[in-house]
Amino acid sequence: MNKLLISHASADRHIVAPFIELLKAIGISDDLLIYTSYDNTGIPLKKDFSKHLKESFNENTLHVVFMLSDNFYTRIMCLNEMGAAWVKDCVYDFVFLPNFDPSNEKFNQGALNPRTQGFHYDNKARLIEFIQGVTSEFHITRIANIEDSIESYMIALQEVHKKSNALSTVQIFKRPF
């Protein structure tokens, strides 16, 4: 079965979640997704994480979307997924999350071709191109209005950024006693 694996660092799930909702809005169903930060698309209860992902690579034809960030390159499981995608010769896309620089040394030294055109998570034109490719690949016939779905995605990203900025400006004061 063809499936879409969203490879991401769990620390980035707050910024990846709107992307998952965008995929669902354009018609990608849960049974086509492997996204480990959601219970209904992730690792089944009482299942070994590594074993489940290995089975997913062996039993499916995966299209892997790498949600790249500095966090991604500090997570062994993310690097395992990247290596598996290389070994299995999977179709893949690079999506650059906030503050990720594609000239990152680790990215450029990885097994997957860093010259493969990726896109920044908030680039509307590239999102449309990506969505058109995915809906064609997965034979999605009942497609929501792509522009409306992307607009909702952009609004969700703004909310994530507002929350992130609010959290980063919170100061913690120690009590004097």
N, C-alpha and C positions, 0 to 999 in steps of 0.2 A: 504494500500500500504506500502511496506517496504521502509524506507528512512534512510539515514545516516545523523544524526545530529552531527555537529562539534561544540561542546560546548567549547567556548574560551572567554577570556577577550579581548575586543576590543583593548586594549593597546598592545596586542600581535599579532595583525593581520598581521604585517610585517613579522613575523616568521611563522605564520600559512598559509599565502597565498601560499608559495611554496608547502606545503602539499596538499592544495586544487588542485593546478595545477597537482600534481602527481596523485591524485585520478581521475581527468579528463583525464589525459594521459592514464591511464590504463582502461578507458572505463566507469567510473561513470558519468552519464549524470546529467545536472543541475536539472532535475525533480526528481532525487533520492537524491539530496543534500539539507540540510538545513544548510546554513552557512550565518549568519546574516551580515557579513562584506562585502558581495557582493550583489548588488541590485538584480541580477537575481536569486539568491538562498536564499535571505533573506526575510525580512518582506515586504509584498506588501505596496505600497503607501497608505496612509491614514488608515492603519490598526493598531490597538492597539498591541504593541509589546507583552505584556504579554498574551493577549487573543489569538493571533496567535500561540504562542508557546504552550499554553494550548491545543488549537485545534489540533496542530500537534501531541502532545502526545496522545490525545484521539482518533484521526481519523486514525492514522498510526501505524504500527509496527516499532518502532525506534531502530536502532543500534546507540548508542551514543558514540562518540569519545571525551573523555575529554582531552583537550590540557592544561595540568596542569602547572601552574607557580605560583609564589607568587602573581601576579596580579589576577589570577583566584579566589583566596580565599578572595580577597577584593571586588569582584563584586557580588551583591545580585542576579542578574539574573543568573550568573553561578551557584551559590549555589541552586537557585530554580530549574534549569535544573537537577542538580545532585539529588536533592530530588525527583523530578518527575520521574527520571529514576529508582530510588530506589522503589518508590511506584508502578510504572508500571512494575517493574521487567524486565526492558529492558536489552538487550545484550549491553555490553559496553567494551570499551578499554581505558586504561590510556596511554597517550603519554606525556612524561616528556620533557618540553621545557628547554632551556638553563638556567642553574643555579638553577633549581628546584631540591630539594633533597627529594627523596621518604620517607625519615625519618621525613619529615615535620609533626609537631604535628597536624595541622589542617587536613591534608590528612589522618593521621592514626586514627583520631577521627570521621571521616565522616561516613555517613550511608552506603556507598558502601564499600565492602570488600577491605581493603588496601593490603591484601595478594594476590589479583588477580594480576597475572604477567602483568606488563606494560612494556613499552620500551622507551628508549630515542629517541628523534625525528631524530637523525642522526645515528642510529644503523641499518646498511644495512641488516644484517641477519634477524632482527626482522621486518623490513619494508617489506621484501620479504614475510615472514610468514603472516603478517597482510594483505598484498595485496592479497595473495592467498586465505585467508579466506574470504575477502570481495568480491572478484570476484566470488567465489563459492556461497556465501550467496545471492548475487544480480544477479546471473545467467548471468554474463558478459561472453559472448562467444567470442567476438572479442577483444582479449586482446593484447595490445601493448607489445613490448619486455620489460619485467619487469626490467631487468638489465639496459637497455638504459634509461628507464623512471626514475629509481632511480639515475642514473648518472646525468641526467639533474636536478633532484631535489637537489642533492648534490652541483652542480655548483650554482644553485639558492640560496642555503643556504650560500655558500661562499660569494656571492654578498651581501646578507642581512647582513652578519657579517662585511664585509668591510664597508658598509654604516653605520652600527651601531658604529663601531670603529671610523670611520671618524667623526661622529657626537659627539661622546663622547670625542674626543680630541680637538674639536673646543673650543677655549677660547673666551669669550666675554669681550671686553675691554670697559670700560666706558670712554666716552669722558670727558675731563677735564672741559668742560663748560656746 
